[in-house]
Amino acid sequence: MPYDRNNVFARILRGELPCTKVYESPHVLAFRDINPQAPTHIVVIPKGEYVSADDFSANATDAELAAFMRAIGQIAHQEGVADGGYRILANHGAAAHQEVPHFHLHLFGGRDLGPMLRGPR
């Protein structure tokens, strides 16, 4: 799937839509989710045009990959969830309900997050 330059995260990166920024580096932007599912719910995105985790892992530079992974830990510490525990989640494709076609992950914390997945439906 080609990258859609009008997706909501691309528009946030261009400054066309607001966000509540919590972290920024040359390669990464992180902001509070507008519909939080936990007391701490941060969206972490690379600044490059990557559709999915597949795309990012295959095509990002080493600097982008390292910056993204380092950002996760820095944000968890900054938000005060590193010691108590947090979850990171990235959805890929329709079956996982990826809503925005720009690679991103969610960082959740601030409460007991329960089991990873519920049983079959």
HUHUDA-V409616 format. One line per field, one symbol per residue. phi: phi as a letter, one per 30 degrees, with the letter a starting at -180 (. if undefined). psi: psi as a letter, one per 30 degrees, with the letter a starting at -180 (. if undefined). burial: I if it has 9 or more other C-alpha atoms within 8 Angstrom, else O. A space follows every 50 residues. Layout:
phi: ???
psi: ???
burial: ???
This chain:
phi: .ddcdcdeddddddidbdacdcaabecbbbadddbdcaecbcccbddddb dbdeddddbddedddddddddedddededicdddjabcbbcbiddcidcc dbeabcccajadciddbdddc
psi: klkjfgleeeeeefgfklljkfkklffkkklkkfikglejjkkkklflik eleeeeeeflleeeeeeeeeeeeeeeeefgfeefklkkkkkjlefghjek hkkllkjkaflkfaleklll.
burial: OOIOOOIOIIIIIOOOOOOOIOIIOOIIIIIIOOOIOIIIIIIIIIIOII IIIOIIOOOIOOOIIOIIOOIIIOIIIOOOIIOOOIIOOIIIOOOOOIOO IIIIIIIIIIOOIOOOOOOOO
